[in-house]
Amino acid sequence: MVSAPLGGSRICVRADDAGLEKAQKWAAFLQAPLNPENPENYFFHFCVEGDRVFVRDLEKRLLEIDFDKNHLDYERKGHRGKNELIAKALGVAKGARRILDLSVGMGIDSVFLTQLGFTVTGVERSPVLYALLSEAFARTKKDYLKSYQLHFGDALEFLKKNKGLLEIDSIYFDPMYPHKKKSALPKQEMVVFRDLVGHDEDASLVLQEALTWPVQRVVVKRPMQAEELLPGVRHSYEGKVVRYDTYVVG
Ligand SMILES: C[S@@+](CC[C@H](N)C(=O)[O-])C[C@H]1O[C@@H](n2cnc3c(N)ncnc32)[C@H](O)[C@@H]1O
């Protein structure tokens, strides 16, 4: 596996005896020390306790991805199926089924899309998020998540490398929005998440590249009041706090 430094002394890996083997793999990937003598010198702790994997920061805030625990509403009840805005935006009525998610993050949207019956391929560039997601996909008992294809790397590179090689109907992109006040995440998760992934300031370049793919639609999720990421939105599917800007390619 290619390794991925987070930079400086921001993160260490901590494990109990039962989690040691798994922890060694992630310590190598994150290029982070395993069970260091002075863990208080590291702002993020990537913790492996038996099967459980999570991140804590020095303020004891927790970030955990567990698709079966559902603490972040991974299995939505009472959804409206093909009438969900996200499904409409992606073109479900026009037969879109295979989605490329360029910003998996905590996997909330990706998992929901899978629940709605889409086949999803996802890309995430944050090494820590990727590690948490990998473990969550490996651990989940939900059959419909077993076919999920998760990739580590930058979406821009991924798009350049894989153009013409993947069968994708529509592309989905939800970059961080710097002024975003509301979020699907509870407060403590949001703070750790933002600290880890930053601001995605290259988002418009990613969108530009996505628009060169031979797909039906490219959909960008934005907070309601935000400006368009790039001009050329064909239609906006508006919810209460977010909207889905749809670009039609070709
Ligand atoms: C707002 S979050 C996405 C949340 C996600 N839709 C969810 O439901 O959990 C943005 C995520 O996309 C990732 N991301 C943004 N730009 C990216 C890029 N160019 N390549 C790969 N990942 C990217 C960030 O690292 C971050 O984890």
The ligand as a Tripos MOL2 file, in Angstrom:
@<TRIPOS>MOLECULE
LIG
   27    29     1     0     0
SMALL
NO_CHARGES

@<TRIPOS>ATOM
      1 C1        -17.4610   18.0480    2.7870 C.3       1 LIG1
      2 S1        -16.5370   16.5780    2.8550 S.3       1 LIG1
      3 C2        -17.5440   15.3930    2.0480 C.3       1 LIG1
      4 C3        -18.5640   14.7860    2.9490 C.3       1 LIG1
      5 C4        -19.2140   13.6040    2.3280 C.3       1 LIG1
      6 N1        -20.0410   13.9690    1.1900 N.3       1 LIG1
      7 C5        -20.0170   12.8440    3.3460 C.2       1 LIG1
      8 O1        -21.2100   12.6290    3.1120 O.co2     1 LIG1
      9 O2        -19.4610   12.4380    4.3850 O.co2     1 LIG1
     10 C6        -15.2570   16.7600    1.6990 C.3       1 LIG1
     11 C7        -14.3220   15.5370    1.6250 C.3       1 LIG1
     12 O3        -13.8440   15.4230    0.3120 O.3       1 LIG1
     13 C8        -12.4650   15.2110    0.3320 C.3       1 LIG1
     14 N2        -11.9400   15.8400   -0.8650 N.ar      1 LIG1
     15 C9        -12.0970   17.1350   -1.2390 C.ar      1 LIG1
     16 N3        -11.4440   17.3910   -2.3780 N.ar      1 LIG1
     17 C10       -10.8900   16.2230   -2.7540 C.ar      1 LIG1
     18 C11       -10.0690   15.8410   -3.8320 C.ar      1 LIG1
     19 N4         -9.6700   16.7270   -4.7530 N.pl3     1 LIG1
     20 N5         -9.6590   14.5670   -3.9020 N.ar      1 LIG1
     21 C12       -10.0470   13.6620   -2.9780 C.ar      1 LIG1
     22 N6        -10.7940   13.9610   -1.9160 N.ar      1 LIG1
     23 C13       -11.2140   15.2240   -1.7950 C.ar      1 LIG1
     24 C14       -11.9750   15.8950    1.6020 C.3       1 LIG1
     25 O4        -10.7460   15.3140    2.0250 O.3       1 LIG1
     26 C15       -13.1210   15.6100    2.5540 C.3       1 LIG1
     27 O5        -12.9530   14.4020    3.2130 O.3       1 LIG1
@<TRIPOS>BOND
     1     1     2 1
     2     2     3 1
     3     2    10 1
     4     3     4 1
     5     4     5 1
     6     5     6 1
     7     5     7 1
     8     7     8 2
     9     7     9 1
    10    10    11 1
    11    11    12 1
    12    11    26 1
    13    12    13 1
    14    13    14 1
    15    13    24 1
    16    14    15 ar
    17    14    23 ar
    18    15    16 ar
    19    16    17 ar
    20    17    18 ar
    21    17    23 ar
    22    18    19 1
    23    18    20 ar
    24    20    21 ar
    25    21    22 ar
    26    22    23 ar
    27    24    25 1
    28    24    26 1
    29    26    27 1
@<TRIPOS>SUBSTRUCTURE
     1 LIG1         1 GROUP 0 **** ****
